[in-house]
Amino acid sequence: MEQQRIDTFLQLQGQTNPSPYLIDVEKAEGIYIWDKSGKRYMDMIAGVAVNNIGHRHPRVVKAIKEQLDKYLHVMVYGEYIQDPQLALAENLASVLPASLSCSYIVNSGTEANEAAVKLAKRVTKRKHIVACEGAYHGSTHGSLSFTNNETKKAAFTPLLPNVDFIKFNDVASLEVITEATACVIIETIQGDAGLIKPTKEFIHALRNKCTEKGALLIFDEVQVGMGRTGKMFAFEHYGVVPDILTLGKALGGGMPIGAFVASHEMMHTLTHNPVLGHITTFGGHPVIAAAANACLNVLKTTDWIAQTERKGKLLQELLLNHPKIKEIRRAGLFFAIEMESVEVVQQVVDNCLKEGVIGFWFLSTPTAFRLSPPLCITDEELKNVATIILKVMDKL
Ligand SMILES: Cc1ncc(COP(=O)(O)O)c(C=O)c1O
């Protein structure tokens, strides 16, 4: 790659990672990304759990093109009746329980979480927020307040007051939830913490405690929603329904989106005292809503979600016995592969990249690397990926 192009990229585009991947992207299709030299990569992270239906799914591209010919932005969310927004709201309601029938489309996962917590404060008229150790909910001030990576937060204090953290999977720590608690915000399955699943005991105790104390339960499924774990929504594994659900990432089929979903009754509180309880200019942009609606239709009409657990198991079994791997934690097609050290993770990820397989880090779990391939990946492709990863590990 031309050095001048890299220098321009590093100089003119804001960076937060001191050593970015620098893949110079030419095009992407299905599970593949091509760089400008023609090298093909198998995208085993799907843009960090975004491209669940693969890159540029034809139905998403078609929906975008059709909407482009009708209208772009016309008004802030919730003012005008716009076909793509209405269709998306109906479509989301069709795959969610009746208590989660009203969706508000925003721009990103972090905005969805901030708005969900605002909604909980508005509904309960309380101020106390409970979140989880190890949580990641986004990078803006509000979401950072209920995120639990102290190293990454310290430089940006003061953040929101009145936030307490409980231990994930520790029923005893639920004592912190009281009649003063507006909400508990929790990833249904923790992602950035290195893929930690809740025990059934914990998640049911959490639901019961929230109900008992009148605190709203918010499940953040920005990362684990939209089929990633083998169900449309991860909470379906546990028989527990949140009061508010947040979505993002894969919902947009490759376009930027977030959503918070609640009952109509709760959502309606944002219309008064004060009016305009959450405002977003571009939330629910018609082109993005059209893409999201098409993406949801793809997830509903293919067997990809139904095959996710089987495919995840296949990849896990193919990788399992390598002596360099200490542990594999997995939910559907979302993997945390635990290695013996940060250095080994670095080598595996770097060398996989050279071999054309893109894996990625966790922000807070440096001894593991992530795999979250598109759900449309075939068995053959999974076998190819496993062969390359094992070859890279053999050479360590
Ligand atoms: C669980 C979870 N919540 C929220 C977010 C923030 O989403 P966004 O980056 O779209 O703001 C992320 C992003 O990785 C996430 O994994």
The ligand as an SDF file (V2000), in Angstrom:
LIG
                    3D

 16 16  0  0  0  0  0  0  0  0999 V2000
  -23.3930   -4.2220   24.0380 C   0  0  0  0  0  0  0  0  0  0  0  0
  -23.1470   -2.9350   23.3110 C   0  0  0  0  0  0  0  0  0  0  0  0
  -23.8970   -1.8740   23.6100 N   0  0  0  0  0  0  0  0  0  0  0  0
  -23.7130   -0.6950   23.0000 C   0  0  0  0  0  0  0  0  0  0  0  0
  -22.7290   -0.5340   22.0550 C   0  0  0  0  0  0  0  0  0  0  0  0
  -22.5330    0.8030   21.4120 C   0  0  0  0  0  0  0  0  0  0  0  0
  -23.0010    0.8010   20.1100 O   0  0  0  0  0  0  0  0  0  0  0  0
  -22.5210    1.9400   19.0970 P   0  0  0  0  0  0  0  0  0  0  0  0
  -21.0640    1.7040   18.8480 O   0  0  0  0  0  0  0  0  0  0  0  0
  -23.3970    1.7330   17.8840 O   0  0  0  0  0  0  0  0  0  0  0  0
  -22.7780    3.2260   19.7530 O   0  0  0  0  0  0  0  0  0  0  0  0
  -21.9290   -1.6200   21.7060 C   0  0  0  0  0  0  0  0  0  0  0  0
  -20.8660   -1.4730   20.7040 C   0  0  0  0  0  0  0  0  0  0  0  0
  -19.9810   -2.2660   20.5640 O   0  0  0  0  0  0  0  0  0  0  0  0
  -22.1330   -2.8540   22.3690 C   0  0  0  0  0  0  0  0  0  0  0  0
  -21.3820   -3.9130   22.0890 O   0  0  0  0  0  0  0  0  0  0  0  0
  1  2  1  0
  2  3  1  0
  2 15  2  0
  3  4  2  0
  4  5  1  0
  5  6  1  0
  5 12  2  0
  6  7  1  0
  7  8  1  0
  8  9  2  0
  8 10  1  0
  8 11  1  0
 12 13  1  0
 12 15  1  0
 13 14  2  0
 15 16  1  0
M  END
$$$$
